[in-house]
Each structure stands twice: as C-alpha cells, then as structure tokens.
Amino acid sequence: MRGYHLTPDEQKIVKKFQNYSIPFIFKAGDYLEYLQYFELIQIEVCYILIKNKKISKELYNMVLEVIPIDFKIQEDKLDANANDFYKCYLEIEKLIKKYY
C-alpha cells in the first residue's frame, strides 16, 4: 500500500540510519538491551519507509509505544558517534509518526 513519498531529505535520513553501524555502546555497553530495537528499526521500519509502504498498526505500536516505555538514554554517556546515531534515530521516530 502506497500513500506517501519521502522528500529527498527524508530519504537521506532513512538511508543514513539504515546503513549506520550500530555503535558499540548499544551492542555491548550500558544500553545493550536496545540492540534488537535498533536492528528492528534499521531493517524493517527503514525498509517500509523507503518503499513508501504503510506502517502496520502492530509495528507502530511495538516501535513507538510498547518498547520505548523504559527507553532512558542519557546523551551525556554517549560518544560523538553514538550521539549522532541516536539523533538520527530520533529523526526516524519523527518520520514514523508522520507517515503512520
């Protein structure tokens, strides 16, 4: 189902996040529990956004309502790379809300 088209800037953001290597702190550091969450966003959600497909209600609920309840990332603990990754994720979150 197609219902929207990402702007060129939005496409850049999605592709950047999709191709971003998940920083170490999210793989083995203090925020290890978020690894699968970020993988879900990179693999499934970014693919749906790029293909201009509708995000299902189940995926939307899982990504933005169920999982992030305990999402407490302290940006001051992140290095520059992890901080850039996290800020890019926040942009993806805005796109998910916009195109749901």
Backbone bond lengths (Angstrom), bond angles and torsions (degrees), N, CA, C in turn:
res aa  C-N    CA-C-N  psi(-1)  N-CA   C-N-CA  omega(-1)  CA-C   N-CA-C  phi
1 M - - - 1.430 - - 1.526 108.35 -
2 R 1.314 116.19 124.81 1.454 120.53 179.24 1.526 109.02 -110.05
3 G 1.293 116.52 136.11 1.447 118.70 -178.75 1.508 113.73 -148.58
4 Y 1.303 117.99 2.56 1.457 121.20 -178.08 1.522 108.62 -158.18
5 H 1.303 115.03 167.41 1.457 121.33 174.40 1.518 107.38 -136.44
6 L 1.304 116.10 125.46 1.457 120.80 176.61 1.519 109.57 -65.59
7 T 1.310 116.16 142.95 1.456 119.75 172.93 1.531 107.84 -72.06
8 P 1.322 118.02 163.00 1.472 119.52 177.32 1.534 113.12 -56.10
9 D 1.333 117.68 -38.33 1.469 120.29 178.31 1.527 111.15 -66.73
10 E 1.320 116.70 -39.67 1.457 120.55 178.04 1.525 110.74 -66.07
11 Q 1.324 116.85 -39.26 1.465 120.53 176.58 1.521 111.13 -60.97
12 K 1.315 116.84 -40.66 1.469 120.74 178.00 1.518 111.33 -61.51
13 I 1.324 116.02 -42.98 1.466 120.50 179.69 1.523 110.37 -62.46
14 V 1.336 116.64 -46.79 1.466 120.66 -178.23 1.523 110.45 -63.86
15 K 1.319 116.70 -45.77 1.472 119.99 -179.61 1.521 111.24 -65.44
16 K 1.331 116.42 -37.63 1.469 119.71 178.04 1.526 110.03 -61.35
17 F 1.338 116.64 -47.45 1.456 119.81 -179.06 1.523 111.21 -67.62
18 Q 1.308 116.02 -39.52 1.462 121.33 -178.89 1.530 111.07 -61.26
19 N 1.310 117.11 -36.61 1.456 121.93 -177.24 1.525 113.76 -95.93
20 Y 1.304 116.74 -2.25 1.459 121.58 -178.69 1.528 109.95 -70.60
21 S 1.298 116.58 134.38 1.457 120.57 173.06 1.527 107.79 -77.91
22 I 1.313 115.89 126.72 1.463 119.73 -177.95 1.528 108.82 -63.06
23 P 1.333 117.30 125.38 1.466 120.62 -178.23 1.533 113.12 -60.50
24 F 1.309 114.67 153.99 1.466 122.63 -176.44 1.518 112.76 -54.28
25 I 1.315 117.84 -39.71 1.470 120.15 -176.17 1.526 111.28 -60.31
26 F 1.340 117.28 -25.07 1.461 121.19 178.04 1.529 111.92 -93.29
27 K 1.329 116.75 -4.21 1.471 121.05 178.79 1.524 111.95 -103.07
28 A 1.307 116.52 -35.27 1.462 119.12 -176.44 1.521 112.33 -147.66
29 G 1.307 116.84 2.03 1.454 119.63 -176.97 1.509 112.75 -93.85
30 D 1.316 114.50 -149.85 1.465 121.51 -176.25 1.521 113.26 -62.81
31 Y 1.305 116.99 -23.29 1.458 121.11 -174.35 1.525 112.60 -113.20
32 L 1.299 117.16 33.15 1.463 122.99 -178.83 1.525 112.75 -53.54
33 E 1.320 116.79 -35.38 1.458 120.28 -176.57 1.532 113.25 -65.39
34 Y 1.323 117.93 -12.21 1.467 121.08 179.68 1.525 112.99 -92.41
35 L 1.322 118.58 -3.71 1.457 121.76 -176.55 1.526 111.81 -56.60
36 Q 1.312 117.80 -52.18 1.464 120.14 -178.42 1.528 111.48 -64.83
37 Y 1.298 116.83 -33.54 1.465 120.73 177.46 1.531 110.36 -62.24
38 F 1.334 116.65 -49.07 1.457 119.92 -179.84 1.531 111.47 -66.40
39 E 1.329 117.30 -34.61 1.460 120.11 175.86 1.526 110.73 -63.92
40 L 1.310 117.53 -41.23 1.461 121.70 176.88 1.525 110.49 -59.53
41 I 1.311 116.32 -44.97 1.465 120.41 178.98 1.525 110.15 -62.91
42 Q 1.344 116.53 -47.92 1.460 120.14 -177.57 1.524 112.54 -63.86
43 I 1.306 117.04 -43.66 1.460 120.20 -172.99 1.524 112.11 -83.55
44 E 1.306 117.19 -54.39 1.452 119.51 -172.11 1.524 113.63 -88.17
45 V 1.312 117.18 -51.78 1.460 120.59 -174.37 1.524 111.33 -67.46
46 C 1.318 117.83 -45.34 1.464 119.97 179.40 1.524 111.17 -62.14
47 Y 1.325 117.23 -38.17 1.464 120.85 177.18 1.535 110.29 -61.51
48 I 1.314 116.56 -45.33 1.467 120.61 179.67 1.529 110.33 -62.60
49 L 1.323 117.21 -43.38 1.464 120.49 179.92 1.528 111.61 -63.30
50 I 1.323 117.36 -45.10 1.462 121.31 -178.88 1.533 111.02 -63.75
51 K 1.329 116.07 -37.68 1.471 120.68 -178.72 1.526 112.89 -83.06
52 N 1.341 117.10 2.79 1.465 122.83 178.85 1.517 112.49 58.00
53 K 1.312 116.00 36.22 1.458 120.61 179.00 1.516 109.99 -96.88
54 K 1.298 115.38 159.54 1.459 121.27 179.60 1.531 109.85 -74.64
55 I 1.310 115.76 136.02 1.458 121.54 175.70 1.527 106.91 -81.60
56 S 1.307 116.34 125.66 1.468 119.83 -178.46 1.524 110.62 -66.80
57 K 1.315 114.90 156.24 1.462 120.15 178.90 1.525 110.83 -62.10
58 E 1.327 116.87 -38.39 1.464 121.02 -179.82 1.525 111.20 -63.23
59 L 1.343 116.12 -46.13 1.462 120.03 179.65 1.526 110.42 -65.67
60 Y 1.311 116.33 -43.63 1.462 120.54 178.70 1.528 110.75 -57.68
61 N 1.327 116.11 -48.21 1.465 120.12 179.90 1.520 111.54 -61.86
62 M 1.316 116.54 -42.00 1.454 119.99 -179.14 1.529 111.16 -65.82
63 V 1.310 116.15 -44.52 1.464 121.17 -174.51 1.522 112.20 -73.41
64 L 1.314 118.24 -40.42 1.462 119.63 -172.45 1.523 115.55 -109.57
65 E 1.313 118.05 -11.65 1.455 118.03 -177.20 1.524 113.62 -120.35
66 V 1.311 117.57 -44.50 1.462 120.39 -174.27 1.528 111.46 -79.62
67 I 1.309 117.00 -56.41 1.468 120.88 -173.52 1.530 112.95 -68.51
68 P 1.347 119.98 -47.35 1.472 119.43 -173.07 1.526 116.29 -72.14
69 I 1.319 118.71 5.94 1.459 119.65 -179.84 1.530 111.02 -54.73
70 D 1.313 117.44 -43.06 1.463 121.21 -179.48 1.530 111.84 -103.20
71 F 1.296 117.20 23.90 1.453 123.51 -176.01 1.527 108.54 -78.35
72 K 1.321 116.07 92.75 1.467 120.99 -176.29 1.518 109.47 -123.29
73 I 1.311 115.35 85.16 1.461 120.26 179.60 1.523 108.38 -99.25
74 Q 1.305 115.58 125.32 1.457 120.95 176.51 1.526 107.45 -92.69
75 E 1.313 115.45 109.53 1.457 120.11 -175.34 1.520 112.82 -61.49
76 D 1.318 117.96 -25.72 1.463 119.78 179.48 1.528 112.15 -70.40
77 K 1.343 118.43 -15.01 1.467 122.21 176.52 1.528 112.21 -86.39
78 L 1.330 117.06 -10.93 1.458 121.09 -175.52 1.525 111.38 -90.15
79 D 1.337 115.44 142.44 1.460 118.73 172.85 1.531 107.96 -79.21
80 A 1.322 117.62 179.95 1.465 121.66 -175.56 1.531 111.77 -59.74
81 N 1.334 117.18 -43.69 1.457 120.91 -179.20 1.525 111.63 -65.22
82 A 1.320 116.84 -45.87 1.465 121.09 179.52 1.528 110.98 -65.96
83 N 1.303 116.56 -36.18 1.459 120.94 178.41 1.528 110.70 -66.12
84 D 1.326 117.13 -43.10 1.463 121.40 177.08 1.532 110.46 -61.70
85 F 1.335 116.40 -43.17 1.459 121.91 177.81 1.531 110.15 -60.01
86 Y 1.319 117.17 -46.12 1.457 121.85 -178.41 1.530 111.21 -65.03
87 K 1.324 117.50 -41.67 1.462 120.78 178.02 1.527 110.62 -64.52
88 C 1.323 117.13 -37.52 1.463 121.33 176.16 1.529 109.59 -64.62
89 Y 1.329 116.87 -41.00 1.467 120.63 176.00 1.522 110.62 -58.71
90 L 1.333 118.24 -42.40 1.454 121.43 -179.78 1.531 111.18 -61.54
91 E 1.326 116.70 -34.91 1.465 120.69 175.49 1.530 110.79 -66.42
92 I 1.325 116.36 -39.86 1.468 120.73 177.00 1.522 109.55 -63.14
93 E 1.306 116.94 -40.83 1.465 121.29 178.24 1.530 110.82 -58.57
94 K 1.324 116.87 -41.64 1.471 120.78 177.50 1.523 110.76 -63.12
95 L 1.335 116.42 -40.08 1.467 119.87 179.10 1.524 111.69 -66.33
96 I 1.318 116.30 -37.74 1.469 119.92 177.99 1.522 109.55 -61.04
97 K 1.313 117.00 -44.67 1.456 120.82 179.47 1.527 110.83 -65.97
98 K 1.324 116.26 -39.14 1.469 121.02 -178.08 1.526 111.50 -66.76
99 Y 1.318 117.61 -41.61 1.462 120.81 -172.53 1.535 114.48 -103.85
100 Y 1.313 117.14 13.82 1.458 119.81 177.01 1.513 109.23 -73.70
